[in-house]
Amino acid sequence: MTLRSLLAKDWVVEVNTGATALPTWTPVKGLTEFSEEINTETEDDSDFDGDGWASSVVTQRGWTLTCNGNRKRDNEAATFVPDPGQEFLRQAGHVVGPGANVHTRWYRRDGSPDAYEGRAAVDYKGAGGETTDLEPFEVELLGQGKPVAIENPVAA
């Protein structure tokens, strides 16, 4: 069997811009980087029976999605119309309290079974830059509870 590496560009991030009961999944376009991080808290579980070897137990996990990209707009519109997914996250990133929470899902578009859904608080960072720069953005989706494995929407 010949193996081939997976490509980072195959990740998709979508936000629910509709109702919870009937989601409207809107892609976040313009991404240039994506990472999923599982944060782990452990406690020392060592005892005398370990013959001097330490033991740890996982007591909590958390997740964070970090998305970097360039702000995009509808090039055909006469007035400024931002990418709907980017704008939804930007707006949530300016709110305090429950309005800063989003329902999100992330999956691979290459047929891999990697696909998850969860709720997250939004930490949005916009930026300017030099006169020759594109306008970047960074958003961290700070997981709230356990992400749920879902059927990959590409396979569904």
Secondary structure, 3 states (H helix, E strand, C coil): CCCCCCCHHHEEEEEECCCCCCCCEEECCCEEEEEEEEEEEEEECCCHHHCCCCCEEEEEEEEEEEEEEECCECCCCCCCCECHHHHHHHHHCCCCCHHHEEEEEEEECCCCCCEEEEEEEEEEEECCCCCCCCCEEEEEEEEEEEEEECCCCCCC
